[in-house]
């Protein structure tokens, strides 16, 4: 009997083994369900997605409009337009006091494109890469898709919300090829402070490994400024983005600083995999550096939202918090209510119409007792979400 064939004439087959290793991004499933409820007329308070509320800065929109009228919006060179790369060089000099030549700066299709380029440029298939746990789920899924193996480094409350230098050094001796670490961190908001960051880089590079630093939440801090890994080494990969502080999520524009020895290899990869980052977004991003006053007002709104959560959640009996030193997230222990954060988040969305993210997105094991609150939405959304959550929790206790 002949096998049934598809319209292409080929036998039907499932996805590759690599694709099957990639887990769903649960927060996007939460967002999809929230959008479904909104399409039915339900008002949902959004505290799930790390997307800044409101429009991009005014100067960004004006620059995009000018580019539509005046700029050549065809292909750029793979590394990005020279003016933007030079402005990023200026950013590092002004913000961190470090010198980074524009030749080492790549403009990328968001930070996601940068992660892919950095991982392929730095590691061979099968390499073991250290990740903080809990951490951003796309890290492990990109590794799986690229035939790389994640090594989960404990970074929960017992470890002070950061991987220990001792754990990293031990794993390097046991064959780990490098690490990909963020500061500030999604989902916890914790930061790698100066001495810790320096020691981690030394532990990795001293063992011949590669350090990749995710700095996309830089400038979104509430206790002290974030340090760049470039202050301690010229051989690190550093990834940043215009999505978070600069409020340009949908523009898909970011950047990467590449070690000099890997520049040509990364450029060839970029030419073949992406050609270039969106051209109009590059012109708009150049203007984003001139929007500091508007962006700092927005950061002050995040700080006020953060203070509100830190004040109100304990009144509801939720007090097991991550540090929330940066980014715009609060990772909260809800084990006093439930040990199934997926079911809890589903009920809160369905019954209280508040969208939050279950912790299993960030830690498949211990995440069942955590949820993440995002506080980058508008103040009205945060206030409505807290009011509804308090009412839902009170009703639950009274049953």
C-alpha positions as CSV (number, residue, x, y, z in Angstrom):
1,X,0.0,0.0,0.0
2,X,1.4,3.4,-0.9
3,X,1.9,5.9,1.8
4,X,-0.5,8.8,1.7
5,X,1.1,11.9,0.2
6,X,0.7,15.6,0.7
7,X,0.0,18.1,-2.0
8,X,3.8,18.4,-2.5
9,X,3.9,14.7,-3.4
10,X,6.0,13.9,-0.4
11,X,5.1,11.5,2.4
12,X,3.8,13.4,5.4
13,X,6.4,13.7,8.2
14,X,6.6,15.5,11.6
15,X,8.9,18.3,12.7
16,X,12.6,17.7,13.2
17,X,14.0,16.5,16.5
18,X,15.5,19.9,17.2
19,X,12.1,21.5,16.7
20,X,10.5,19.1,19.1
21,X,12.9,20.1,21.8
22,X,11.7,23.7,21.7
23,X,9.1,24.3,24.4
24,X,6.1,26.8,23.9
25,X,6.7,30.3,25.1
26,X,3.9,30.2,27.7
27,X,3.6,34.0,28.2
28,X,2.6,34.3,24.5
29,X,-0.1,31.7,25.1
30,X,-1.3,33.8,28.0
31,X,-1.3,36.9,25.8
32,X,-3.2,35.0,23.1
33,X,-5.9,34.0,25.6
34,X,-6.1,37.5,27.0
35,X,-6.6,38.9,23.4
36,X,-9.3,36.3,22.9
37,X,-11.1,37.6,26.0
38,X,-10.7,41.2,24.9
39,X,-12.2,40.3,21.5
40,X,-15.3,39.2,23.4
41,X,-15.5,42.5,25.2
42,X,-13.7,41.6,28.4
43,X,-11.4,44.3,29.9
44,X,-8.1,42.5,30.7
45,X,-5.4,44.0,33.0
46,X,-2.1,43.2,31.4
47,X,0.7,42.2,33.8
48,X,2.1,39.4,31.7
49,X,4.2,40.6,28.7
50,X,7.4,42.6,29.0
51,X,6.2,45.2,26.5
52,X,6.5,48.9,27.5
53,X,3.1,50.6,27.4
54,X,2.4,53.5,25.1
55,X,4.0,54.6,21.9
56,X,7.7,54.9,21.1
57,X,9.3,58.3,21.8
58,X,8.2,61.2,19.7
59,X,11.6,61.7,18.0
60,X,11.6,58.0,17.0
61,X,8.3,58.4,15.1
62,X,9.5,61.6,13.5
63,X,12.7,60.0,12.4
64,X,10.8,57.1,10.9
65,X,8.5,59.5,9.0
66,X,11.6,61.4,7.6
67,X,13.2,58.1,6.5
68,X,10.0,57.2,4.6
69,X,10.3,60.4,2.7
70,X,14.0,60.9,2.3
71,X,16.1,57.8,3.1
72,X,17.2,54.9,0.9
73,X,15.3,52.1,2.5
74,X,17.0,49.3,0.6
75,X,19.5,46.9,1.9
76,X,22.2,48.2,4.3
77,X,25.5,46.5,5.0
78,X,25.1,43.5,7.2
79,X,26.6,45.3,10.2
80,X,24.1,48.1,10.0
81,X,24.2,51.8,8.9
82,X,27.5,53.4,10.0
83,X,25.8,56.4,11.7
84,X,23.9,54.1,14.1
85,X,27.0,52.0,14.9
86,X,29.0,55.2,15.6
87,X,26.2,56.4,17.9
88,X,26.3,53.1,19.8
89,X,30.1,53.6,20.2
90,X,29.3,57.0,21.7
91,X,26.7,55.4,24.1
92,X,29.3,53.1,25.6
93,X,31.8,56.0,26.1
94,X,29.1,58.2,27.7
95,X,27.3,55.6,29.8
96,X,30.1,53.2,30.8
97,X,33.4,54.9,30.0
98,X,34.5,52.1,27.7
99,X,35.8,52.4,24.2
100,X,34.2,50.1,21.6
101,X,35.1,50.7,18.0
102,X,32.1,50.7,15.5
103,X,33.8,47.9,13.6
104,X,32.8,45.5,16.5
105,X,29.2,46.7,16.6
106,X,26.5,44.8,14.7
107,X,23.0,46.2,14.3
108,X,20.7,43.1,14.6
109,X,17.1,42.0,14.1
110,X,16.2,42.6,17.8
111,X,18.2,40.9,20.5
112,X,16.8,37.5,19.2
113,X,18.8,37.8,16.0
114,X,21.8,38.7,18.1
115,X,21.5,35.7,20.3
116,X,21.4,33.4,17.3
117,X,24.4,35.0,15.6
118,X,26.5,35.1,18.8
119,X,25.8,31.4,19.7
120,X,26.6,30.2,16.2
121,X,29.7,32.3,16.0
122,X,31.0,31.3,19.4
123,X,30.1,27.6,19.8
124,X,30.2,24.4,17.8
125,X,27.2,22.1,17.8
126,X,26.9,20.0,20.9
127,X,28.6,22.6,23.1
128,X,27.3,22.9,26.7
129,X,26.3,26.5,27.6
130,X,25.5,27.7,31.1
131,X,22.2,29.5,31.8
132,X,20.8,31.0,35.0
133,X,17.8,29.2,36.3
134,X,15.2,30.8,36.5
135,X,15.9,32.6,33.3
136,X,14.5,33.8,30.0
137,X,13.0,30.7,28.3
138,X,14.1,31.6,24.8
139,X,17.7,31.1,25.8
140,X,17.3,27.3,26.3
141,X,15.0,27.0,23.3
142,X,17.4,28.8,20.9
143,X,20.1,26.5,22.3
144,X,18.0,23.4,21.5
145,X,17.2,24.7,18.0
146,X,20.9,25.1,17.4
147,X,22.0,21.7,18.7
148,X,23.6,23.2,21.8
149,X,23.0,21.9,25.3
150,X,21.9,24.1,28.2
151,X,23.5,23.7,31.6
152,X,21.1,25.1,34.3
153,X,22.9,27.1,36.9
154,X,20.9,27.6,40.1
155,X,20.0,31.2,40.6
156,X,17.0,31.2,42.8
157,X,16.4,32.6,46.3
158,X,18.8,30.1,47.9
159,X,21.6,31.5,45.7
160,X,20.8,35.1,46.1
161,X,19.1,35.2,42.7
162,X,22.4,34.9,40.8
163,X,24.6,32.0,39.7
164,X,27.5,31.4,42.0
165,X,31.0,31.8,40.8
166,X,31.8,28.4,42.3
167,X,29.1,26.7,40.3
168,X,30.3,28.3,37.1
169,X,33.9,27.5,37.7
170,X,33.0,23.8,38.5
171,X,31.0,23.5,35.3
172,X,33.7,25.0,33.2
173,X,36.1,22.4,34.6
174,X,33.6,19.7,33.7
175,X,33.4,20.8,30.0
176,X,31.0,23.7,29.8
177,X,32.0,25.9,26.9
178,X,30.7,29.2,28.1
179,X,27.7,31.0,29.6
180,X,24.9,33.3,28.5
181,X,23.8,35.5,31.5
182,X,21.7,38.6,31.8
183,X,21.8,41.6,34.1
184,X,19.2,42.8,34.9
185,X,17.5,39.4,34.7
186,X,14.1,38.4,33.3
187,X,12.1,37.2,35.3
188,X,13.6,38.2,38.6
189,X,14.9,41.8,38.0
190,X,18.1,40.7,39.9
191,X,21.4,42.3,38.8
192,X,25.0,41.0,38.6
193,X,26.8,43.6,40.6
194,X,30.3,44.7,39.7
195,X,32.4,42.3,41.7
196,X,30.2,39.3,40.9
197,X,30.1,40.1,37.1
198,X,33.9,40.5,37.1
199,X,34.4,37.2,38.9
200,X,32.0,35.3,36.6
201,X,33.8,36.6,33.5
202,X,37.2,35.7,34.9
203,X,35.9,32.2,35.8
204,X,34.6,31.6,32.3
205,X,37.5,33.2,30.3
206,X,40.1,31.8,32.6
207,X,38.9,28.3,31.6
208,X,39.0,29.2,27.9
209,X,35.2,29.7,27.6
210,X,33.0,32.4,26.1
211,X,30.9,34.9,28.1
212,X,27.8,36.3,26.4
213,X,26.2,39.2,28.3
214,X,22.5,40.0,27.8
215,X,22.2,43.7,28.6
216,X,18.8,44.5,27.1
217,X,17.4,45.8,30.3
218,X,20.3,48.3,30.9
219,X,19.1,51.8,31.9
220,X,16.0,50.2,33.5
221,X,17.4,50.0,37.1
222,X,16.0,51.3,40.4
223,X,18.8,50.9,42.9
224,X,22.1,51.5,41.0
225,X,23.2,51.6,37.4
226,X,23.9,48.3,35.7
227,X,27.5,47.3,34.8
228,X,28.5,46.3,31.3
229,X,30.6,43.2,30.8
230,X,32.8,45.3,28.4
231,X,34.2,47.0,31.5
232,X,36.0,43.8,32.4
233,X,36.9,42.1,29.1
234,X,37.2,42.9,25.4
235,X,36.5,39.2,24.5
236,X,32.9,39.1,25.6
237,X,29.8,39.1,23.4
238,X,27.4,41.9,24.6
239,X,23.8,42.0,23.4
240,X,21.4,45.0,23.8
241,X,18.1,46.1,22.3
242,X,16.0,49.1,21.5
243,X,12.9,47.1,22.7
244,X,12.9,47.7,26.4
245,X,14.3,51.0,27.6
246,X,13.7,52.6,24.2
247,X,10.1,51.2,23.9
248,X,10.6,49.9,20.3
249,X,9.5,46.2,20.7
250,X,7.8,45.8,17.3
251,X,10.6,47.6,15.4
252,X,12.8,44.5,15.8
253,X,16.0,46.3,16.2
254,X,18.9,45.6,18.6
255,X,22.7,45.5,18.6
256,X,25.6,43.2,19.5
257,X,29.3,43.9,20.4
258,X,31.5,41.1,19.0
259,X,35.0,40.2,20.0
260,X,37.5,41.3,17.4
261,X,38.5,37.7,16.6
262,X,34.9,36.8,15.7
263,X,33.9,40.0,13.7
264,X,34.4,38.5,10.2
265,X,32.7,35.2,11.0
266,X,29.7,37.0,12.6
267,X,29.5,39.3,9.6
268,X,29.4,36.4,7.1
269,X,26.7,34.7,9.3
270,X,24.7,37.9,9.4
271,X,24.9,38.3,5.6
272,X,23.6,34.9,5.0
273,X,21.0,34.6,7.8
274,X,19.5,38.1,8.0
275,X,21.0,40.3,5.2
276,X,20.4,43.3,7.5
277,X,18.2,44.5,10.3
278,X,15.0,46.4,9.1
279,X,16.3,49.6,7.4
280,X,13.6,52.0,8.5
281,X,14.1,50.8,12.1
282,X,17.8,51.5,12.0
283,X,17.1,55.1,11.1
284,X,14.5,55.4,13.8
285,X,16.8,53.8,16.4
286,X,19.4,56.5,15.7
287,X,17.0,59.1,17.0
288,X,16.1,57.0,20.1
289,X,19.3,58.2,21.8
290,X,18.0,61.7,21.7
291,X,14.8,60.8,23.6
292,X,16.4,60.5,27.1
293,X,14.1,63.0,28.8
294,X,10.9,61.2,27.6
295,X,12.4,57.8,28.3
296,X,13.4,58.8,31.8
297,X,9.9,59.9,32.5
298,X,8.7,56.5,31.4
299,X,11.3,54.8,33.7
300,X,9.9,56.9,36.6
301,X,6.5,55.5,35.8
302,X,7.9,51.9,36.0
303,X,9.5,52.8,39.3
304,X,6.2,54.0,40.6
305,X,4.4,50.8,39.4
306,X,7.2,48.8,41.1
307,X,6.7,50.6,44.4
308,X,3.0,50.0,44.1
309,X,3.4,46.2,43.7
310,X,5.9,46.0,46.5
311,X,3.5,47.8,48.7
312,X,0.2,46.1,47.7
313,X,1.1,42.5,47.1
314,X,2.1,41.8,50.7
315,X,-1.3,43.1,51.8
316,X,-2.7,40.2,49.8
317,X,-0.4,37.6,51.4
318,X,2.1,37.6,48.5
319,X,5.5,38.5,49.9
320,X,8.1,36.1,48.6
321,X,9.7,38.5,46.1
322,X,12.8,38.5,43.9
323,X,15.0,41.7,44.2
324,X,13.4,43.6,41.3
325,X,16.5,45.8,41.1
326,X,16.0,46.3,37.4
327,X,14.0,45.5,34.3
328,X,10.2,45.7,35.0
329,X,9.4,42.3,36.5
330,X,8.6,40.9,40.0
331,X,9.0,37.2,40.5
332,X,6.7,36.1,43.3
333,X,6.5,32.9,45.3
334,X,2.8,31.9,45.3
335,X,3.3,28.5,47.0
336,X,1.1,29.6,49.8
337,X,-1.8,29.7,47.3
338,X,-0.9,27.0,44.7
339,X,1.9,24.7,43.6
340,X,0.7,24.8,40.0
341,X,1.4,28.3,38.7
342,X,0.0,27.4,35.2
343,X,-3.4,26.5,36.6
344,X,-3.3,29.5,39.0
345,X,-2.5,31.9,36.1
346,X,-5.2,30.4,34.0
347,X,-7.8,30.8,36.8
348,X,-6.8,34.4,37.6
349,X,-7.1,35.3,33.9
350,X,-10.5,33.5,33.4
351,X,-12.0,34.7,36.7
352,X,-10.3,38.0,37.7
353,X,-9.3,39.1,34.1
354,X,-5.7,39.7,35.2
355,X,-3.0,38.3,32.9
356,X,0.2,37.1,34.7
357,X,2.9,34.7,33.6
358,X,3.4,31.3,35.3
359,X,6.9,30.7,36.5
360,X,7.3,27.4,34.6
361,X,8.2,29.6,31.6
362,X,11.4,30.5,33.4
363,X,12.1,27.4,35.4
364,X,10.3,24.2,34.4
365,X,10.7,22.6,37.9
366,X,10.7,25.2,40.7
367,X,8.7,27.6,38.6
368,X,5.5,25.9,39.5
369,X,5.5,27.8,42.8
370,X,6.2,31.2,41.2
371,X,4.5,33.7,38.9
372,X,5.9,36.8,37.2
373,X,4.3,40.2,37.3
374,X,5.2,42.7,34.6
375,X,4.8,46.3,35.6
376,X,5.6,48.1,32.4
377,X,2.0,48.7,31.4
378,X,0.2,51.9,32.1
379,X,-0.6,52.9,35.7
380,X,-4.3,52.3,35.1
381,X,-3.7,48.7,34.1
382,X,-1.5,48.0,37.1
383,X,-4.0,49.6,39.5
384,X,-6.9,47.6,38.0
385,X,-4.9,44.4,38.0
386,X,-4.0,44.8,41.7
387,X,-7.6,45.7,42.7
388,X,-9.0,42.6,40.8
389,X,-6.3,40.3,42.2
390,X,-7.0,41.4,45.8
391,X,-10.8,40.9,45.3
392,X,-10.2,37.4,43.7
393,X,-7.9,36.3,46.5
394,X,-10.3,37.6,49.2
395,X,-13.2,35.7,47.6
396,X,-11.1,32.6,47.4
397,X,-10.3,32.8,51.1
398,X,-14.0,33.3,52.0
399,X,-15.1,30.2,50.1
